[in-house]
Amino acid sequence: MRRSLDIYIDGASKGNPGPAGAGVIVCERGEVIENISQYIERATNNIAEYSALLLGLRSAVSFKAEVVHIYTDSQLLARQMTGAYKVRNPQIACLYLQAKELARQFKIFHISHIPREENRGADKLATQAVRQALKKSLPHATSRTPHAGNI
């Protein structure tokens, strides 16, 4: 049986650009198996979104997933990853190429744009990363938990 993961991702930037974070929820068969909340320093919201995607894909690689379905509320990211939109920003292009390379490691890779309301868990993790880092003044605050709540 192929290992299949559903991964919810979100990025947050306070200031755009400003202090930014990434949130990722990794699920298998409807159960949360990992939450990731990572501060990524000063970045735009789009860079934060791609950072969350990269964290999610790296997590899927570490779990040896064969099938990966990414859920994001960033229409831009979803459309760039599917080829509907071109990537014009050089910083985003670098992250995009990294994401495409990671995506090739899976037998099946799919990305879907979902409404923001369906992505509250990942949004909460991204915002939490920014708040915790600013509160503690730690430039690389990261937390990983096996399960920290609802999607």
N, C-alpha and C positions, 0 to 999 in steps of 0.2 A: 504494500500500500504506500502510495506517495505521501510524503509529509506536506501538508497544505496549510498555509498560514494566511490569515487576514490581518492586515496591518493598517491601523489608523494613524495618520500623521498630521501634525500641524506645526506651524512656526509662529512666533510672536515677536514683534519689534515695538518697543516703546519709544517712538520718535521718528522712526522710518527715514533715515537710519537712526539707530539708537541701541540701547541694551537689548539683546535678543536672546531667544531661547527656542528650543525644539522639544516637542512632545511626541511620543510614540507609544502606541498600545499594540502589542502583538497578541493575537488570538489564534487558538487552534481548536477546531470543533466547537466554537462558541464560547470557549473559556479563555480568560486572560491568562497568558503565561509569562508576560513581561511588560512592565511599564518603564519607559525611559524618559527622564526629564533632564535636559542638558542646557546649560548656559553657553552661548556661543559668542559672547562679547558684542561689540558694536556691529550691526548689520542691518540691511533692509529687510522688510518682511519677506520678499521673494527669496533672498538668500537664506533666511531662517526656514522657509518652507523646504527648500532644497536640502538644507542641513538635516531636517527631520527625515526626509526621504532617504538620504544616505545612511542615517542611523538605523532606520527601519530595514533597509536592504542588508546592511552589515549584520544586523541581528538575525535576519532570515538565513544568511549564509552560516552564521554560527550554529543555528538550529538545524542545519543541513536540510533546509526546505527544498522541495522540488517544484512546488506550486506556490506562487505568491500573488496575492491580490491586495493592492494598495488602495486605500480610501483616503481622499483628501478633499478639503473644502476649497482648495486653490484651483480655480478653473484654469488659470494660466499654466501652472505646473502640469496639470493633467493633460492639457492640450499640447504643451510643448513635448511632453514625454511620448504622446501618441503620434506626434508629427503634424498635428493640425496647425500648430503655430511654430514659426521659426524662433530660434533663440538668437537674439541680437546683442544682448549685454555680455561683454567678455567675462565678467565674474560669474555670471549665471552659466555661460557656455562651459566653463571649466567644471562646474558642479554637475551640469547636465551630462557631460561626457563621462564623468565618474559614475553617475547613476546608470547610464546606458550600459557601461561595462559590467557593473554589478548585476544588472537585470539579465544579462546574457547567461549568467551562471544558473538560471532556473529553467526547468523544462517548460514551464508555463509562467508567464508574467503578465499581469493585467493591472491597469490603473483606472480608477473611477473617480469622477468628481461627484461629491455628495453635498447636500445642504449643510450649512454650518451647524444647524441644530442637531444633526446626526454625528457631529464630530466634537462634542463638548468635552469628552474625556481627554483627547489629545490636546485640545486647546487649553484645558486646565493644567496639564503637565507642562506645556510650553510656557504659559504665563507664570506658573509656579517656579520654574527654573530662573526666570528673570527676577522675580521678587526675592527669592532666596539668595541669589548672588548679590543683588543690590543691598540686601539687608546685612549680609555677612561680608560684603566686599571681597568675595572670592572670585577671581576671574575664570575659574574652570570648574565650577560646581556641577557635579553630575550625580544623579541618583538613579539606581535601577532597583526595581522591586518586582518580586514574582507576581504580585497581584495587588493593586491598590485602588480598585473601584470599577465602576461601570464604564462602558464604552461611551 
